[in-house]
Amino acid sequence: MKIASWNVNSIAVRLEQIFNWLNATQTDVLCLQETKTVDEKFPLEAINNFGYHAAFMGQKSYNGVAILSKHEIANVQKNFDDDTEDSPKRLIAATIKDVRIVNTYIPNGTELWTDKFTFKLDWLQRLRRMFDETCDQTGDVLLCGDFNVAPDERDVWNVAAWEGKLHFSKPERAAIHHVKQWGLEDVFRLKNGDLREFSWWNYREGAFPKNQGLRIDHIWTSKSLAEKCVGCWIDKTPRGWERPSDHTPVVAEFEISE
């Protein structure tokens, strides 16, 4: 089973790209972030006609998450239990073929030590609590999404330039590490060692052609699911398309019995 994560930076703008990519890769489950559309305008009919189920939670112009799946989607959770209806739409979880998938668009943070940065750190603490309270360490669990954090030096194109900056600051890296300590494996690192590849490149300054990026999109799994992982890679192809998202898909493949 192939499971992928992709910040598409507007599902309305990139629906055709999503369909083209799914058709080419035959991905079973695609977790989307920054769908940027309210639920009433989510393209559910088109997705169903394409052959996928969908669970989604949207917001106009910003945020929004969705899970598209060839297989039945069950036990859907939207946001944290203590969130309100007005809370940013940043987390959707579901069970697919006995795999508990948690799809996140972790807050950006804007600038260090602003209210939005503190919100990001608090949000990561809440994510860890959710795992502690609702997820089974012995089961097949997968956390994915746009983490807005590059966990270590292998995940930034220029360590000196990014040291202490947003996405690579020590508080953010410590907070995401705390989430990982629940019992999660970074399956990209598990399968690729020290390989330096990126999933996001700024639209400006020719960052993509120069490969001046960050690896801030991730797929992490519980130990039992990591043992079933046969590969994990970053597919740069969509980043080179016309009008691309600034992110590109991260894909992991698992041997999961029917």
GICORWO-V30561 format. One record per residue. RES is the residue in one small letter. PSI is psi in degrees with one decimal (* if undefined). OMEGA is omega as a letter, one per 40 degrees, with the letter a starting at -180 (* if undefined). D_FIRST is the distance of its C-alpha to the first C-alpha in Angstrom with 1 decimal. Layout:
RES_PSI_OMEGA_D_FIRST, RES_PSI_OMEGA_D_FIRST
This chain:
m_127.8_i_0.0, k_127.9_i_3.8, i_131.3_a_6.5, a_158.6_i_10.0, s_136.0_a_13.6, w_119.2_i_16.6, n_106.4_a_20.2, v_-8.8_i_21.3, n_50.8_i_25.0, s_108.4_i_25.6, i_-29.0_i_23.3, a_-40.9_a_26.5, v_-33.1_a_27.2, r_21.2_a_23.8, l_-42.5_i_22.2, e_-39.7_i_22.7, q_-41.2_i_21.1, i_-48.3_i_18.0, f_-42.9_i_17.8, n_-41.0_a_18.7, w_-43.8_i_16.0, l_-40.3_i_13.2, n_-40.0_a_14.8, a_-32.9_a_15.0, t_-15.8_a_11.6, q_46.4_i_9.6, t_136.4_a_7.6, d_-42.6_a_6.0, v_127.0_i_8.0, l_119.4_i_11.1, c_124.2_a_13.6, l_146.0_i_17.1, q_160.4_a_20.3, e_52.4_i_23.9, t_-27.4_i_23.5, k_42.4_i_27.3, t_144.3_i_28.0, v_158.6_a_29.4, d_-36.0_a_27.5, e_-23.1_a_30.1, k_5.9_i_29.1, f_134.9_a_25.3, p_57.5_a_24.2, l_-43.8_a_22.5, e_-44.4_i_23.9, a_-39.3_i_22.8, i_-43.4_i_19.2, n_-42.2_i_19.4, n_-26.5_i_21.0, f_-14.8_i_18.3, g_17.1_a_15.9, y_146.1_i_14.4, h_164.6_i_15.5, a_139.1_i_16.9, a_136.2_a_18.3, f_160.4_i_20.8, m_116.6_a_23.9, g_174.0_a_26.2, q_137.0_a_29.4, k_129.9_i_31.7, s_-10.0_a_31.8, y_155.6_i_29.9, n_-156.2_a_27.0, g_130.7_a_24.5, v_153.7_i_20.8, a_155.4_i_18.2, i_121.8_i_14.6, l_135.8_a_13.4, s_139.2_i_10.7, k_-22.3_a_10.1, h_165.3_a_10.2, e_139.3_i_13.3, i_126.2_a_14.3, a_162.7_i_16.7, n_56.5_a_19.2, v_133.5_i_19.5, q_134.9_i_21.8, k_118.4_a_23.6, n_-178.5_i_25.3, f_155.4_a_27.1, d_-31.1_a_29.0, d_7.4_i_32.3, d_158.2_i_31.7, t_174.8_a_33.9, e_-26.8_a_33.3, d_-3.8_a_34.6, s_147.9_i_32.3, p_142.8_a_30.2, k_94.2_a_26.8, r_-8.5_a_24.5, l_131.8_i_22.0, i_133.0_a_19.7, a_150.0_i_17.5, a_162.7_i_15.6, t_127.2_i_13.6, i_118.8_a_10.4, k_45.8_i_9.4, d_11.8_i_11.8, v_124.4_i_10.5, r_112.6_a_13.5, i_125.7_i_12.9, v_112.9_a_16.2, n_123.5_a_16.6, t_144.8_i_20.0, y_89.9_a_22.5, i_138.1_a_24.9, p_146.2_i_28.5, n_-52.9_i_29.9, g_-23.2_i_33.2, t_-71.6_i_35.5, e_153.8_a_38.0, l_136.6_i_38.5, w_28.8_i_40.4, t_174.9_i_40.6, d_-37.6_a_39.8, k_-32.0_i_36.4, f_-43.2_i_35.7, t_-38.9_i_36.7, f_-40.8_i_34.5, k_-47.4_a_31.5, l_-41.2_i_32.4, d_-40.0_a_33.0, w_-39.7_i_29.7, l_-35.0_i_27.9, q_-40.6_i_30.0, r_-37.2_i_29.0, l_-42.9_i_25.3, r_-41.7_i_26.0, r_-37.5_i_28.0, m_-42.6_i_25.3, f_-44.0_i_23.0, d_-38.8_a_26.0, e_-24.3_a_26.8, t_-11.6_a_23.7, c_149.3_a_20.8, d_113.8_a_20.5, q_-26.3_a_20.4, t_-8.0_a_19.5, g_-176.5_i_16.4, d_107.1_a_12.9, v_139.1_a_13.9, l_128.1_i_12.7, l_128.7_i_15.4, c_173.2_i_15.1, g_-171.7_i_17.5, d_103.0_a_20.8, f_-17.7_a_22.6, n_28.7_i_25.7, v_132.0_i_26.3, a_109.1_a_26.2, p_-34.2_a_26.1, d_-179.3_a_28.0, e_-24.7_i_30.1, r_-10.9_a_27.4, d_8.1_i_25.9, v_146.2_a_29.0, w_-27.2_a_30.7, n_102.6_a_34.2, v_-44.1_a_34.6, a_-39.5_a_38.3, a_-29.0_a_37.9, w_-8.7_a_35.3, e_123.8_i_36.9, g_1.9_i_37.7, k_163.4_i_36.3, l_139.6_a_34.0, h_-21.1_a_30.3, f_16.3_a_31.6, s_157.9_a_34.3, k_-42.1_i_34.7, p_-40.5_i_34.5, e_-43.7_a_31.2, r_-36.8_i_29.7, a_-40.0_a_31.2, a_-41.5_a_29.8, i_-31.3_i_26.2, h_-35.9_i_26.7, h_-39.0_i_27.9, v_-45.1_a_24.7, k_-32.9_a_22.8, q_-10.3_i_25.3, w_-29.1_a_23.9, g_37.5_a_21.6, l_146.9_i_18.9, e_135.4_i_17.7, d_101.5_a_17.4, v_-20.6_i_14.4, f_-46.0_i_15.8, r_-37.4_i_19.1, l_-40.2_a_17.6, k_-17.6_a_16.2, n_2.2_i_18.9, g_-129.9_a_22.0, d_11.7_a_24.8, l_130.5_a_23.5, r_99.6_i_25.0, e_156.9_a_22.9, f_158.3_a_23.1, s_-6.8_a_21.2, w_137.2_i_24.4, w_133.7_i_27.7, n_144.5_i_30.8, y_-25.0_a_31.9, r_164.1_i_35.3, e_22.9_i_37.1, g_36.3_a_34.8, a_-39.8_a_32.3, f_-50.6_i_29.3, p_-31.6_i_31.4, k_-6.2_a_32.8, n_41.8_i_29.4, q_80.7_a_31.0, g_-172.0_i_28.0, l_150.5_i_26.4, r_95.0_a_22.9, i_-0.6_i_22.8, d_129.6_a_19.2, h_157.2_i_17.0, i_114.3_i_13.9, w_144.4_a_15.2, t_162.2_i_13.9, s_164.5_a_15.9, k_-43.5_a_16.8, s_-37.8_i_14.8, l_-35.0_i_11.5, a_-35.7_i_12.8, e_-19.4_i_13.6, k_-2.1_a_10.0, c_125.9_i_9.4, v_-5.6_i_9.9, g_152.2_i_10.8, c_132.6_a_11.8, w_162.9_i_14.1, i_123.7_a_16.2, d_103.1_a_16.5, k_-11.7_a_20.2, t_-49.9_a_20.6, p_-24.5_a_20.9, r_-20.2_i_23.5, g_-0.6_i_25.7, w_167.7_i_25.8, e_136.3_a_28.8, r_56.0_a_29.0, p_163.2_i_25.8, s_157.3_i_24.6, d_-8.5_i_25.9, h_163.1_i_22.3, t_159.8_a_19.4, p_145.7_i_15.6, v_132.6_a_14.0, v_138.7_i_10.4, a_142.9_i_8.3, e_136.7_a_5.6, f_145.4_i_5.2, e_98.9_a_6.4, i_123.1_a_6.4, s_149.9_i_9.1, e_*_*_9.8
